[in-house]
Amino acid sequence: MNAQPSSTRPLNITILVSDLSDRGAGRWGDAVRPFLLTKALHSLGHKVKILGFNADGSGNLKSSEQLPIQQIPGGIYPNFFSSARQFLKALKDEPADLLYAYKPKPTSFGLGLAHRFRHKTPLFLDIDDWELSWHGGDAYRYKASPRQFIRDLRSDCALREPDYPAYLKQMEKLIDRADHVTTHNQFLQSRFGGTYIPNGKDIHAFNPANYIAEDSRDRFNLNGFRTLMFPGAPRPYKGVEDILAAMEQLNWPDLRLVIVGGSPYDQYDQQLMERWGKWIIKIPKVPYSQMPEVISAAHAVVVPQQDVPAAQAQFPLKLTDGMAMAKPILATRVGDIPRIVDDTGELADPSNPAQLAQGIEAIFSDLDAANSRGLRARKRCVEHYSIEAMARTLAEILPMKT
């Protein structure tokens, strides 16, 4: 099911990214949204460049002839003014037919608007998260006394941070200035409008036919266990503790939750180990190209999101990781998850360990039936949540170049 190349001339497209470090888009390489968009655009015959900031120089992103990646040192104000000038100069020096800003941040969309004002380049905006959900959502207000305001201007964070929440809130008011908006779930589309383009999986790389599950379990020392896998970075809203509480209720001695990579943000996974360590097996972070093999070792993939705005606004990539690999899925009814999974997996209410325990029992009481649903999940992923599916929708909204 290949996307059809555009019948018009290919576009030169520059994707603007606020953070290319290993704490941002560089963490999972080509698994995150800017690179999924890039793959879909390439399949349509367009030329793509990624331009973004990397404040600490971390990450393993490599520029290539096929995908040029230009990383500009970032930082805080006032040094960021120099970074922004470099960014805008790079846009001027290599003119694009279309700018595609990733996230409504000053450091991506804001600079895209500045460039468009002078050069009239069409500007698309892709929204894959509700940035203010991390700061109180609609209730967020920047309130400070004159003395605190001065402190915030002088400190190494707060108002000197280019993507400080007060600035993000102002950027939301400018979203309608984009020539087109794309979002990856219904929550964001309802909030910001635009075209719904769910994340696409590379279903050729994530193909269970390429792996033997028992061999993968042996490689990662998982033989002898019934394994639930959480192939993402643990954070409180992702419901990992709910799964662990469900496992404790069941108290099966051979049941384990496999966490891949751990959290790059804080010490939360260490807190999980201290409380629930007897149920957890940790696999160190692996290159994303190795993730299909890791997931092939699981008996089931769990996505137990809690019902909070941060989760509602996300498209869990680990969900389609498991679906593409034809794994039984256990997830919660949060955001788009029920729509994505449909009838191909087990669903539980959020923050409900008892229902999650029932889902675990349902999977392992008839693993053959669960694996059959996993095969249906892969078919659904191929049809609706693949790179090819993304490309078909993008082809409908991209401007023509004749």
DODREN-747339 format. One record per residue (C-alpha): residue in three letters; residue number from 1; y, x, z. Coordinates in nm, 2 decimals. Each point is the difference from the previous one (the first is absolute). Example, Ala and Ser with C-alpha at 12.3 -4.5 7.8 and 13.67 -1.06 7.14 Angstrom:
<atoms>
+---------+-----+--------+--------+--------+
! residuo ! num !  north !   east !     up !
+---------+-----+--------+--------+--------+
!     ALA !   1 !  -0.45 !   1.23 !   0.78 !
!     SER !   2 !   0.34 !   0.14 !  -0.07 !
+---------+-----+--------+--------+--------+
</atoms>
This chain:
<atoms>
+---------+-----+--------+--------+--------+
! residuo ! num !  north !   east !     up !
+---------+-----+--------+--------+--------+
!     MET !   1 !   0.00 !   0.00 !   0.00 !
!     ASN !   2 !   0.27 !   0.24 !  -0.13 !
!     ALA !   3 !   0.37 !  -0.09 !  -0.01 !
!     GLN !   4 !   0.14 !  -0.02 !  -0.35 !
!     PRO !   5 !   0.26 !   0.26 !  -0.08 !
!     SER !   6 !   0.35 !  -0.13 !  -0.07 !
!     SER !   7 !   0.07 !  -0.08 !  -0.37 !
!     THR !   8 !   0.36 !   0.14 !   0.05 !
!     ARG !   9 !   0.10 !   0.36 !   0.04 !
!     PRO !  10 !  -0.09 !   0.15 !   0.34 !
!     LEU !  11 !   0.26 !   0.00 !   0.27 !
!     ASN !  12 !   0.11 !   0.30 !   0.20 !
!     ILE !  13 !  -0.02 !  -0.13 !   0.36 !
!     THR !  14 !   0.11 !   0.19 !   0.32 !
!     ILE !  15 !  -0.14 !  -0.13 !   0.32 !
!     LEU !  16 !   0.23 !   0.06 !   0.30 !
!     VAL !  17 !  -0.17 !   0.08 !   0.33 !
!     SER !  18 !   0.16 !   0.04 !   0.34 !
!     ASP !  19 !  -0.27 !   0.22 !   0.16 !
!     LEU !  20 !  -0.25 !   0.21 !  -0.19 !
!     SER !  21 !  -0.11 !   0.19 !   0.31 !
!     ASP !  22 !  -0.34 !  -0.03 !   0.17 !
!     ARG !  23 !   0.15 !  -0.26 !   0.23 !
!     GLY !  24 !   0.11 !  -0.21 !  -0.30 !
!     ALA !  25 !  -0.13 !  -0.04 !  -0.35 !
!     GLY !  26 !  -0.17 !   0.34 !   0.01 !
!     ARG !  27 !  -0.25 !  -0.10 !   0.27 !
!     TRP !  28 !  -0.26 !  -0.15 !  -0.23 !
!     GLY !  29 !   0.10 !   0.15 !  -0.33 !
!     ASP !  30 !  -0.06 !  -0.23 !  -0.29 !
!     ALA !  31 !  -0.12 !  -0.29 !   0.23 !
!     VAL !  32 !   0.34 !  -0.13 !   0.09 !
!     ARG !  33 !   0.22 !  -0.24 !  -0.18 !
!     PRO !  34 !   0.22 !   0.24 !  -0.21 !
!     PHE !  35 !  -0.31 !   0.16 !  -0.14 !
!     LEU !  36 !  -0.18 !  -0.33 !  -0.06 !
!     LEU !  37 !   0.31 !  -0.11 !  -0.20 !
!     THR !  38 !  -0.01 !   0.33 !  -0.18 !
!     LYS !  39 !  -0.36 !  -0.05 !  -0.10 !
!     ALA !  40 !   0.06 !  -0.35 !  -0.12 !
!     LEU !  41 !   0.31 !   0.11 !  -0.20 !
!     HIS !  42 !  -0.19 !   0.29 !  -0.16 !
!     SER !  43 !  -0.27 !  -0.24 !  -0.11 !
!     LEU !  44 !   0.26 !  -0.19 !  -0.19 !
!     GLY !  45 !   0.11 !   0.32 !  -0.18 !
!     HIS !  46 !   0.32 !   0.07 !   0.20 !
!     LYS !  47 !   0.12 !   0.34 !   0.12 !
!     VAL !  48 !   0.07 !   0.02 !   0.38 !
!     LYS !  49 !   0.17 !   0.25 !   0.22 !
!     ILE !  50 !   0.02 !  -0.02 !   0.38 !
!     LEU !  51 !   0.32 !   0.11 !   0.17 !
!     GLY !  52 !   0.03 !   0.00 !   0.38 !
!     PHE !  53 !   0.09 !   0.17 !   0.33 !
!     ASN !  54 !  -0.22 !   0.22 !   0.21 !
!     ALA !  55 !   0.18 !   0.09 !   0.32 !
!     ASP !  56 !  -0.26 !   0.24 !   0.14 !
!     GLY !  57 !  -0.16 !   0.13 !  -0.31 !
!     SER !  58 !  -0.35 !  -0.13 !   0.10 !
!     GLY !  59 !  -0.26 !  -0.16 !  -0.20 !
!     ASN !  60 !  -0.22 !   0.10 !  -0.29 !
!     LEU !  61 !   0.16 !  -0.18 !  -0.29 !
!     LYS !  62 !   0.00 !   0.21 !  -0.31 !
!     SER !  63 !   0.21 !  -0.04 !  -0.31 !
!     SER !  64 !  -0.18 !  -0.01 !  -0.33 !
!     GLU !  65 !   0.08 !  -0.04 !  -0.37 !
!     GLN !  66 !  -0.15 !  -0.35 !   0.01 !
!     LEU !  67 !   0.19 !  -0.09 !   0.32 !
!     PRO !  68 !   0.31 !   0.20 !   0.08 !
!     ILE !  69 !   0.09 !  -0.02 !   0.37 !
!     GLN !  70 !   0.33 !   0.13 !   0.11 !
!     GLN !  71 !   0.05 !   0.04 !   0.37 !
!     ILE !  72 !   0.34 !   0.05 !   0.15 !
!     PRO !  73 !   0.05 !   0.13 !   0.36 !
!     GLY !  74 !   0.12 !  -0.29 !   0.21 !
!     GLY !  75 !   0.15 !  -0.01 !   0.35 !
!     ILE !  76 !   0.26 !  -0.17 !   0.21 !
!     TYR !  77 !   0.37 !  -0.04 !  -0.05 !
!     PRO !  78 !   0.22 !   0.19 !  -0.08 !
!     ASN !  79 !  -0.25 !   0.23 !  -0.18 !
!     PHE !  80 !  -0.15 !  -0.31 !  -0.17 !
!     PHE !  81 !   0.31 !  -0.04 !  -0.21 !
!     SER !  82 !  -0.10 !   0.33 !  -0.18 !
!     SER !  83 !  -0.35 !  -0.14 !  -0.05 !
!     ALA !  84 !   0.13 !  -0.32 !  -0.14 !
!     ARG !  85 !   0.22 !   0.19 !  -0.25 !
!     GLN !  86 !  -0.31 !   0.19 !  -0.11 !
!     PHE !  87 !  -0.19 !  -0.32 !  -0.04 !
!     LEU !  88 !   0.27 !  -0.17 !  -0.21 !
!     LYS !  89 !   0.04 !   0.32 !  -0.21 !
!     ALA !  90 !  -0.37 !   0.00 !  -0.07 !
!     LEU !  91 !   0.03 !  -0.36 !  -0.13 !
!     LYS !  92 !   0.29 !   0.09 !  -0.22 !
!     ASP !  93 !  -0.16 !   0.31 !  -0.14 !
!     GLU !  94 !  -0.32 !  -0.18 !  -0.10 !
!     PRO !  95 !   0.11 !  -0.35 !  -0.10 !
!     ALA !  96 !  -0.26 !  -0.27 !   0.03 !
!     ASP !  97 !  -0.03 !  -0.33 !  -0.18 !
!     LEU !  98 !  -0.09 !  -0.17 !   0.33 !
!     LEU !  99 !   0.04 !   0.09 !   0.37 !
!     TYR ! 100 !  -0.26 !  -0.14 !   0.23 !
!     ALA ! 101 !   0.10 !   0.03 !   0.37 !
!     TYR ! 102 !  -0.28 !  -0.01 !   0.26 !
!     LYS ! 103 !   0.11 !  -0.18 !   0.31 !
!     PRO ! 104 !   0.35 !  -0.14 !   0.07 !
!     LYS ! 105 !   0.12 !   0.31 !   0.17 !
!     PRO ! 106 !   0.34 !   0.18 !  -0.04 !
!     THR ! 107 !  -0.20 !   0.31 !  -0.10 !
!     SER ! 108 !  -0.17 !  -0.17 !  -0.29 !
!     PHE ! 109 !   0.15 !  -0.34 !  -0.10 !
!     GLY ! 110 !   0.34 !   0.09 !   0.13 !
!     LEU ! 111 !   0.02 !   0.31 !  -0.22 !
!     GLY ! 112 !  -0.15 !  -0.19 !  -0.29 !
!     LEU ! 113 !   0.29 !  -0.25 !   0.03 !
!     ALA ! 114 !   0.25 !   0.28 !   0.01 !
!     HIS ! 115 !  -0.14 !   0.15 !  -0.32 !
!     ARG ! 116 !  -0.02 !  -0.34 !  -0.18 !
!     PHE ! 117 !   0.37 !  -0.06 !   0.09 !
!     ARG ! 118 !   0.10 !   0.30 !  -0.20 !
!     HIS ! 119 !  -0.26 !   0.02 !  -0.27 !
!     LYS ! 120 !  -0.12 !  -0.36 !  -0.04 !
!     THR ! 121 !  -0.37 !   0.09 !   0.02 !
!     PRO ! 122 !  -0.21 !  -0.31 !   0.07 !
!     LEU ! 123 !  -0.13 !   0.01 !   0.36 !
!     PHE ! 124 !  -0.32 !  -0.16 !   0.13 !
!     LEU ! 125 !  -0.09 !  -0.01 !   0.37 !
!     ASP ! 126 !  -0.35 !  -0.01 !   0.14 !
!     ILE ! 127 !  -0.04 !  -0.12 !   0.36 !
!     ASP ! 128 !  -0.33 !   0.07 !   0.17 !
!     ASP ! 129 !   0.11 !  -0.05 !   0.36 !
!     TRP ! 130 !   0.26 !  -0.18 !   0.21 !
!     GLU ! 131 !   0.18 !   0.31 !   0.13 !
!     LEU ! 132 !   0.19 !  -0.20 !   0.27 !
!     SER ! 133 !  -0.33 !  -0.13 !   0.14 !
!     TRP ! 134 !  -0.03 !   0.33 !   0.19 !
!     HIS ! 135 !   0.34 !  -0.06 !   0.17 !
!     GLY ! 136 !  -0.01 !  -0.36 !   0.10 !
!     GLY ! 137 !   0.02 !  -0.17 !  -0.34 !
!     ASP ! 138 !   0.28 !  -0.26 !  -0.04 !
!     ALA ! 139 !   0.09 !   0.04 !   0.37 !
!     TYR ! 140 !   0.11 !   0.36 !  -0.05 !
!     ARG ! 141 !   0.37 !   0.07 !   0.06 !
!     TYR ! 142 !   0.17 !   0.33 !   0.04 !
!     LYS ! 143 !   0.22 !  -0.04 !   0.31 !
!     ALA ! 144 !   0.16 !   0.29 !   0.16 !
!     SER ! 145 !   0.30 !   0.07 !   0.22 !
!     PRO ! 146 !   0.27 !   0.23 !  -0.15 !
!     ARG ! 147 !  -0.14 !   0.28 !   0.22 !
!     GLN ! 148 !  -0.36 !  -0.07 !  -0.11 !
!     PHE ! 149 !   0.11 !  -0.01 !  -0.36 !
!     ILE ! 150 !   0.15 !   0.35 !   0.03 !
!     ARG ! 151 !  -0.32 !   0.12 !   0.16 !
!     ASP ! 152 !  -0.20 !  -0.15 !  -0.29 !
!     LEU ! 153 !   0.21 !   0.18 !  -0.25 !
!     ARG ! 154 !  -0.04 !   0.33 !   0.18 !
!     SER ! 155 !  -0.38 !  -0.02 !   0.08 !
!     ASP ! 156 !  -0.27 !   0.13 !  -0.23 !
!     CYS ! 157 !  -0.13 !  -0.35 !  -0.06 !
!     ALA ! 158 !   0.15 !  -0.35 !   0.01 !
!     LEU ! 159 !   0.30 !  -0.03 !  -0.24 !
!     ARG ! 160 !  -0.06 !   0.35 !  -0.15 !
!     GLU ! 161 !  -0.34 !  -0.11 !  -0.13 !
!     PRO ! 162 !   0.05 !  -0.12 !  -0.36 !
!     ASP ! 163 !  -0.25 !  -0.28 !   0.04 !
!     TYR ! 164 !   0.11 !  -0.12 !   0.34 !
!     PRO ! 165 !  -0.08 !  -0.37 !   0.07 !
!     ALA ! 166 !   0.37 !  -0.09 !  -0.02 !
!     TYR ! 167 !   0.01 !   0.13 !  -0.35 !
!     LEU ! 168 !  -0.33 !  -0.16 !  -0.09 !
!     LYS ! 169 !   0.15 !  -0.34 !   0.10 !
!     GLN ! 170 !   0.29 !   0.05 !  -0.23 !
!     MET ! 171 !  -0.23 !   0.10 !  -0.29 !
!     GLU ! 172 !  -0.19 !  -0.33 !   0.04 !
!     LYS ! 173 !   0.33 !  -0.17 !  -0.09 !
!     LEU ! 174 !   0.00 !   0.19 !  -0.33 !
!     ILE ! 175 !  -0.35 !  -0.08 !  -0.12 !
!     ASP ! 176 !   0.12 !  -0.27 !  -0.24 !
!     ARG ! 177 !   0.20 !   0.28 !  -0.18 !
!     ALA ! 178 !  -0.33 !   0.13 !  -0.14 !
!     ASP ! 179 !  -0.08 !  -0.09 !  -0.36 !
!     HIS ! 180 !  -0.35 !  -0.10 !   0.11 !
!     VAL ! 181 !  -0.19 !   0.00 !   0.33 !
!     THR ! 182 !  -0.38 !   0.05 !   0.04 !
!     THR ! 183 !  -0.19 !  -0.06 !   0.32 !
!     HIS ! 184 !  -0.36 !   0.05 !   0.09 !
!     ASN ! 185 !  -0.07 !  -0.31 !   0.22 !
!     GLN ! 186 !   0.11 !  -0.36 !   0.04 !
!     PHE ! 187 !   0.19 !   0.06 !   0.32 !
!     LEU ! 188 !   0.23 !   0.24 !  -0.17 !
!     GLN ! 189 !   0.03 !  -0.21 !  -0.31 !
!     SER ! 190 !   0.10 !  -0.30 !   0.21 !
!     ARG ! 191 !   0.26 !   0.20 !   0.18 !
!     PHE ! 192 !   0.15 !   0.21 !  -0.29 !
!     GLY ! 193 !  -0.11 !  -0.18 !  -0.32 !
!     GLY ! 194 !  -0.11 !   0.18 !  -0.31 !
!     THR ! 195 !  -0.34 !   0.06 !  -0.15 !
!     TYR ! 196 !  -0.32 !   0.02 !   0.19 !
!     ILE ! 197 !  -0.20 !   0.31 !  -0.09 !
!     PRO ! 198 !  -0.27 !   0.07 !   0.26 !
!     ASN ! 199 !  -0.12 !   0.36 !   0.04 !
!     GLY ! 200 !  -0.26 !   0.11 !  -0.25 !
!     LYS ! 201 !  -0.30 !   0.21 !   0.08 !
!     ASP ! 202 !  -0.14 !   0.26 !  -0.23 !
!     ILE ! 203 !  -0.33 !  -0.18 !  -0.05 !
!     HIS ! 204 !  -0.14 !   0.29 !  -0.20 !
!     ALA ! 205 !   0.04 !   0.25 !   0.28 !
!     PHE ! 206 !  -0.10 !  -0.27 !   0.26 !
!     ASN ! 207 !  -0.33 !  -0.08 !  -0.15 !
!     PRO ! 208 !  -0.31 !  -0.04 !   0.22 !
!     ALA ! 209 !  -0.23 !   0.09 !  -0.29 !
!     ASN ! 210 !   0.12 !   0.36 !   0.04 !
!     TYR ! 211 !  -0.14 !   0.03 !   0.35 !
!     ILE ! 212 !  -0.31 !  -0.03 !   0.21 !
!     ALA ! 213 !   0.09 !  -0.15 !   0.33 !
!     GLU ! 214 !  -0.28 !   0.17 !   0.20 !
!     ASP ! 215 !   0.10 !   0.34 !  -0.14 !
!     SER ! 216 !   0.37 !  -0.06 !   0.10 !
!     ARG ! 217 !  -0.11 !  -0.11 !   0.35 !
!     ASP ! 218 !  -0.20 !   0.32 !   0.03 !
!     ARG ! 219 !   0.30 !   0.21 !  -0.11 !
!     PHE ! 220 !   0.23 !  -0.15 !   0.25 !
!     ASN ! 221 !  -0.26 !  -0.01 !   0.28 !
!     LEU ! 222 !  -0.01 !  -0.38 !   0.02 !
!     ASN ! 223 !  -0.37 !  -0.05 !  -0.05 !
!     GLY ! 224 !  -0.16 !  -0.20 !   0.29 !
!     PHE ! 225 !   0.32 !  -0.21 !   0.06 !
!     ARG ! 226 !   0.11 !  -0.33 !  -0.12 !
!     THR ! 227 !   0.35 !   0.09 !  -0.12 !
!     LEU ! 228 !   0.32 !  -0.20 !  -0.03 !
!     MET ! 229 !   0.26 !   0.20 !  -0.17 !
!     PHE ! 230 !   0.38 !   0.00 !   0.04 !
!     PRO ! 231 !   0.12 !   0.23 !  -0.29 !
!     GLY ! 232 !   0.37 !   0.01 !   0.10 !
!     ALA ! 233 !   0.24 !   0.13 !   0.26 !
!     PRO ! 234 !  -0.04 !  -0.20 !   0.33 !
!     ARG ! 235 !   0.32 !  -0.17 !   0.13 !
!     PRO ! 236 !   0.02 !  -0.27 !   0.26 !
!     TYR ! 237 !   0.07 !  -0.29 !  -0.24 !
!     LYS ! 238 !  -0.31 !   0.09 !  -0.21 !
!     GLY ! 239 !  -0.24 !  -0.16 !   0.26 !
!     VAL ! 240 !  -0.23 !   0.30 !   0.05 !
!     GLU ! 241 !  -0.02 !  -0.08 !   0.38 !
!     ASP ! 242 !  -0.11 !  -0.36 !  -0.09 !
!     ILE ! 243 !  -0.29 !   0.14 !  -0.19 !
!     LEU ! 244 !  -0.09 !   0.24 !   0.28 !
!     ALA ! 245 !   0.02 !  -0.29 !   0.25 !
!     ALA ! 246 !  -0.24 !  -0.20 !  -0.23 !
!     MET ! 247 !  -0.24 !   0.30 !  -0.01 !
!     GLU ! 248 !   0.01 !   0.03 !   0.38 !
!     GLN ! 249 !  -0.08 !  -0.37 !   0.03 !
!     LEU ! 250 !  -0.31 !   0.05 !  -0.23 !
!     ASN ! 251 !  -0.09 !   0.32 !   0.18 !
!     TRP ! 252 !  -0.24 !   0.12 !  -0.28 !
!     PRO ! 253 !  -0.08 !   0.36 !   0.08 !
!     ASP ! 254 !  -0.01 !   0.10 !  -0.37 !
!     LEU ! 255 !   0.32 !  -0.17 !  -0.11 !
!     ARG ! 256 !   0.29 !   0.23 !  -0.08 !
!     LEU ! 257 !   0.35 !  -0.03 !  -0.14 !
!     VAL ! 258 !   0.08 !   0.29 !  -0.24 !
!     ILE ! 259 !   0.37 !   0.09 !  -0.02 !
!     VAL ! 260 !   0.10 !   0.22 !  -0.29 !
!     GLY ! 261 !   0.29 !   0.23 !   0.03 !
!     GLY ! 262 !   0.17 !  -0.12 !   0.31 !
!     SER ! 263 !   0.37 !  -0.07 !   0.05 !
!     PRO ! 264 !   0.27 !   0.24 !  -0.12 !
!     TYR ! 265 !   0.27 !  -0.19 !   0.18 !
!     ASP ! 266 !  -0.08 !   0.03 !   0.37 !
!     GLN ! 267 !  -0.28 !   0.04 !   0.26 !
!     TYR ! 268 !  -0.14 !  -0.35 !  -0.04 !
!     ASP ! 269 !  -0.34 !   0.11 !  -0.13 !
!     GLN ! 270 !  -0.03 !   0.23 !   0.30 !
!     GLN ! 271 !   0.07 !  -0.30 !   0.23 !
!     LEU ! 272 !  -0.28 !  -0.19 !  -0.18 !
!     MET ! 273 !  -0.24 !   0.29 !   0.06 !
!     GLU ! 274 !   0.08 !   0.01 !   0.37 !
!     ARG ! 275 !  -0.07 !  -0.37 !   0.05 !
!     TRP ! 276 !  -0.26 !  -0.08 !  -0.26 !
!     GLY ! 277 !  -0.15 !   0.34 !  -0.09 !
!     LYS ! 278 !  -0.36 !  -0.10 !   0.04 !
!     TRP ! 279 !   0.03 !  -0.23 !  -0.30 !
!     ILE ! 280 !   0.20 !   0.22 !  -0.23 !
!     ILE ! 281 !  -0.09 !   0.27 !  -0.25 !
!     LYS ! 282 !   0.29 !   0.18 !  -0.15 !
!     ILE ! 283 !  -0.01 !   0.16 !  -0.35 !
!     PRO ! 284 !   0.28 !   0.25 !  -0.07 !
!     LYS ! 285 !   0.24 !  -0.08 !  -0.28 !
!     VAL ! 286 !  -0.15 !   0.07 !  -0.34 !
!     PRO ! 287 !   0.17 !   0.02 !  -0.34 !
!     TYR ! 288 !   0.04 !  -0.35 !  -0.14 !
!     SER ! 289 !  -0.23 !   0.09 !  -0.29 !
!     GLN ! 290 !  -0.28 !   0.02 !   0.26 !
!     MET ! 291 !   0.07 !  -0.34 !   0.16 !
!     PRO ! 292 !  -0.25 !  -0.19 !  -0.22 !
!     GLU ! 293 !  -0.28 !   0.22 !   0.13 !
!     VAL ! 294 !   0.12 !  -0.05 !   0.36 !
!     ILE ! 295 !   0.01 !  -0.38 !  -0.05 !
!     SER ! 296 !  -0.34 !   0.00 !  -0.16 !
!     ALA ! 297 !  -0.14 !   0.12 !   0.33 !
!     ALA ! 298 !   0.12 !  -0.32 !   0.18 !
!     HIS ! 299 !  -0.21 !  -0.31 !   0.06 !
!     ALA ! 300 !   0.32 !  -0.21 !   0.01 !
!     VAL ! 301 !   0.38 !   0.05 !  -0.02 !
!     VAL ! 302 !   0.22 !  -0.16 !   0.26 !
!     VAL ! 303 !   0.36 !  -0.11 !  -0.04 !
!     PRO ! 304 !   0.09 !  -0.18 !   0.33 !
!     GLN ! 305 !   0.38 !  -0.03 !  -0.04 !
!     GLN ! 306 !   0.20 !  -0.17 !   0.27 !
!     ASP ! 307 !   0.23 !  -0.29 !  -0.09 !
!     VAL ! 308 !   0.34 !   0.18 !   0.02 !
!     PRO ! 309 !   0.27 !   0.04 !  -0.26 !
!     ALA ! 310 !  -0.09 !   0.37 !  -0.07 !
!     ALA ! 311 !  -0.36 !  -0.11 !  -0.09 !
!     GLN ! 312 !   0.11 !  -0.32 !  -0.19 !
!     ALA ! 313 !   0.22 !   0.22 !  -0.23 !
!     GLN ! 314 !  -0.28 !   0.24 !  -0.09 !
!     PHE ! 315 !  -0.28 !   0.02 !  -0.25 !
!     PRO ! 316 !  -0.27 !   0.19 !   0.18 !
!     LEU ! 317 !  -0.12 !   0.26 !  -0.25 !
!     LYS ! 318 !  -0.32 !   0.05 !   0.21 !
!     LEU ! 319 !  -0.09 !  -0.36 !  -0.08 !
!     THR ! 320 !  -0.04 !   0.06 !  -0.37 !
!     ASP ! 321 !  -0.15 !   0.34 !   0.07 !
!     GLY ! 322 !  -0.29 !  -0.18 !   0.16 !
!     MET ! 323 !  -0.01 !  -0.28 !  -0.27 !
!     ALA ! 324 !   0.00 !   0.25 !  -0.29 !
!     MET ! 325 !  -0.29 !   0.18 !   0.17 !
!     ALA ! 326 !  -0.19 !  -0.34 !   0.04 !
!     LYS ! 327 !   0.00 !   0.02 !   0.38 !
!     PRO ! 328 !  -0.03 !  -0.30 !   0.23 !
!     ILE ! 329 !   0.35 !  -0.07 !   0.12 !
!     LEU ! 330 !   0.10 !  -0.13 !   0.35 !
!     ALA ! 331 !   0.37 !  -0.08 !   0.02 !
!     THR ! 332 !   0.25 !  -0.23 !   0.17 !
!     ARG ! 333 !   0.19 !  -0.29 !  -0.14 !
!     VAL ! 334 !   0.34 !   0.18 !  -0.03 !
!     GLY ! 335 !   0.24 !   0.01 !  -0.29 !
!     ASP ! 336 !  -0.17 !   0.01 !  -0.34 !
!     ILE ! 337 !  -0.34 !   0.11 !   0.14 !
!     PRO ! 338 !  -0.17 !  -0.34 !  -0.03 !
!     ARG ! 339 !   0.13 !  -0.03 !  -0.36 !
!     ILE ! 340 !  -0.12 !   0.35 !  -0.09 !
!     VAL ! 341 !  -0.34 !  -0.03 !   0.16 !
!     ASP ! 342 !  -0.06 !  -0.37 !  -0.08 !
!     ASP ! 343 !  -0.36 !  -0.08 !   0.07 !
!     THR ! 344 !  -0.14 !   0.35 !  -0.05 !
!     GLY ! 345 !   0.03 !   0.11 !   0.37 !
!     GLU ! 346 !   0.00 !  -0.10 !   0.36 !
!     LEU ! 347 !   0.34 !  -0.12 !   0.14 !
!     ALA ! 348 !   0.11 !  -0.04 !   0.36 !
!     ASP ! 349 !   0.31 !  -0.12 !   0.17 !
!     PRO ! 350 !   0.23 !   0.29 !   0.10 !
!     SER ! 351 !  -0.01 !   0.14 !   0.35 !
!     ASN ! 352 !  -0.34 !  -0.17 !   0.05 !
!     PRO ! 353 !  -0.27 !   0.25 !   0.10 !
!     ALA ! 354 !  -0.25 !  -0.29 !   0.05 !
!     GLN ! 355 !   0.03 !  -0.11 !  -0.36 !
!     LEU ! 356 !  -0.01 !   0.36 !  -0.12 !
!     ALA ! 357 !  -0.33 !   0.05 !   0.20 !
!     GLN ! 358 !  -0.14 !  -0.31 !  -0.18 !
!     GLY ! 359 !   0.10 !   0.16 !  -0.33 !
!     ILE ! 360 !  -0.18 !   0.32 !   0.09 !
!     GLU ! 361 !  -0.31 !  -0.20 !   0.09 !
!     ALA ! 362 !   0.02 !  -0.19 !  -0.32 !
!     ILE ! 363 !   0.01 !   0.32 !  -0.21 !
!     PHE ! 364 !  -0.28 !   0.18 !   0.18 !
!     SER ! 365 !  -0.23 !  -0.30 !   0.05 !
!     ASP ! 366 !  -0.04 !  -0.02 !  -0.38 !
!     LEU ! 367 !   0.12 !   0.32 !  -0.15 !
!     ASP ! 368 !  -0.14 !  -0.08 !  -0.34 !
!     ALA ! 369 !   0.21 !  -0.32 !  -0.02 !
!     ALA ! 370 !   0.30 !   0.19 !   0.12 !
!     ASN ! 371 !  -0.05 !   0.27 !  -0.27 !
!     SER ! 372 !  -0.03 !  -0.28 !  -0.26 !
!     ARG ! 373 !   0.34 !  -0.12 !   0.11 !
!     GLY ! 374 !   0.12 !   0.36 !  -0.03 !
!     LEU ! 375 !  -0.10 !   0.00 !  -0.36 !
!     ARG ! 376 !   0.20 !  -0.32 !  -0.06 !
!     ALA ! 377 !   0.29 !   0.17 !   0.18 !
!     ARG ! 378 !  -0.01 !   0.29 !  -0.25 !
!     LYS ! 379 !   0.01 !  -0.24 !  -0.29 !
!     ARG ! 380 !   0.30 !  -0.18 !   0.15 !
!     CYS ! 381 !   0.17 !   0.34 !   0.05 !
!     VAL ! 382 !  -0.06 !   0.10 !  -0.36 !
!     GLU ! 383 !   0.14 !  -0.33 !  -0.13 !
!     HIS ! 384 !   0.31 !  -0.04 !   0.23 !
!     TYR ! 385 !   0.07 !   0.32 !   0.19 !
!     SER ! 386 !  -0.05 !   0.29 !  -0.24 !
!     ILE ! 387 !   0.24 !   0.23 !  -0.17 !
!     GLU ! 388 !  -0.07 !  -0.19 !  -0.32 !
!     ALA ! 389 !   0.10 !  -0.33 !   0.17 !
!     MET ! 390 !   0.33 !   0.17 !   0.11 !
!     ALA ! 391 !   0.06 !   0.12 !  -0.36 !
!     ARG ! 392 !  -0.04 !  -0.35 !  -0.14 !
!     THR ! 393 !   0.28 !  -0.14 !   0.22 !
!     LEU ! 394 !   0.23 !   0.30 !  -0.05 !
!     ALA ! 395 !  -0.03 !  -0.04 !  -0.38 !
!     GLU ! 396 !   0.15 !  -0.35 !   0.04 !
!     ILE ! 397 !   0.31 !   0.11 !   0.18 !
!     LEU ! 398 !   0.09 !   0.35 !  -0.14 !
!     PRO ! 399 !   0.30 !   0.02 !  -0.23 !
!     MET ! 400 !  -0.08 !   0.07 !  -0.37 !
!     LYS ! 401 !   0.11 !   0.31 !  -0.18 !
!     THR ! 402 !  -0.02 !  -0.05 !  -0.37 !
+---------+-----+--------+--------+--------+
</atoms>
